[in-house]
Amino acid sequence: MTPSEYIILILFILLGLFSIIAAIGNMDWYFQTEGARFFVRYFGRIGARVFYVLLGLALIACGVAGFIYW
């Protein structure tokens, strides 16, 4: 693997952690962004938080799988 591929996989993991922390912490500034407001509008605040936790887990899983199988 090239160094740029390592960086991308690490970014996947870090962004996944960030998404999970923001959702669990119920951070207002995170859910008031344009992209998050879309999910808050359609799923409600709790549904959007669940979505972002699942998104974070998926990003972490992709990053870890990339390290294992690449």
C-alpha positions as a printed NumPy array, in Angstrom:
array([[  0.   ,   0.   ,   0.   ],
       [  1.165,   3.503,  -0.736],
       [  1.3  ,   6.19 ,   1.965],
       [ -1.697,   8.001,   0.449],
       [ -3.816,   4.864,   0.856],
       [ -2.849,   4.67 ,   4.53 ],
       [ -3.862,   8.31 ,   4.962],
       [ -7.259,   7.697,   3.358],
       [ -7.946,   4.686,   5.576],
       [ -6.904,   6.606,   8.68 ],
       [ -9.196,   9.455,   7.615],
       [-12.101,   7.009,   7.299],
       [-11.512,   5.837,  10.853],
       [-11.092,   9.344,  12.262],
       [-14.193,  10.672,  10.504],
       [-16.147,   7.687,  11.775],
       [-15.028,   8.403,  15.335],
       [-15.904,  12.072,  14.896],
       [-19.383,  11.209,  13.633],
       [-20.026,   8.859,  16.554],
       [-18.761,  11.352,  19.15 ],
       [-20.878,  14.162,  17.672],
       [-23.991,  11.974,  17.608],
       [-23.56 ,  10.589,  21.129],
       [-22.688,  14.035,  22.481],
       [-25.738,  15.529,  20.719],
       [-23.629,  18.478,  19.586],
       [-25.882,  21.295,  18.378],
       [-23.321,  22.798,  16.006],
       [-22.991,  19.431,  14.245],
       [-26.716,  18.966,  13.727],
       [-27.244,  22.529,  12.539],
       [-25.068,  22.095,   9.459],
       [-26.783,  21.963,   6.089],
       [-26.191,  18.253,   5.564],
       [-27.309,  17.21 ,   9.045],
       [-30.428,  19.399,   8.927],
       [-31.677,  17.271,   6.036],
       [-31.613,  14.152,   8.218],
       [-33.003,  15.987,  11.262],
       [-35.921,  17.214,   9.127],
       [-36.812,  13.728,   7.857],
       [-35.878,  11.465,  10.777],
       [-36.064,  13.816,  13.758],
       [-33.149,  14.572,  16.032],
       [-32.974,  11.083,  17.558],
       [-33.211,   9.399,  14.156],
       [-30.456,  11.617,  12.803],
       [-28.264,  10.743,  15.777],
       [-28.829,   7.028,  15.156],
       [-28.041,   7.537,  11.468],
       [-24.759,   9.291,  12.252],
       [-23.721,   6.605,  14.732],
       [-24.377,   3.959,  12.074],
       [-22.534,   6.042,   9.487],
       [-19.574,   6.343,  11.85 ],
       [-19.52 ,   2.597,  12.445],
       [-19.62 ,   1.977,   8.685],
       [-16.722,   4.379,   8.095],
       [-14.662,   2.725,  10.813],
       [-15.471,  -0.722,   9.41 ],
       [-14.378,   0.356,   5.926],
       [-11.122,   1.779,   7.277],
       [-10.319,  -1.329,   9.296],
       [-11.287,  -3.641,   6.434],
       [ -8.994,  -1.646,   4.158],
       [ -6.08 ,  -2.218,   6.508],
       [ -6.835,  -5.92 ,   6.813],
       [ -7.653,  -6.88 ,   3.217],
       [ -5.877,  -4.304,   1.036]])
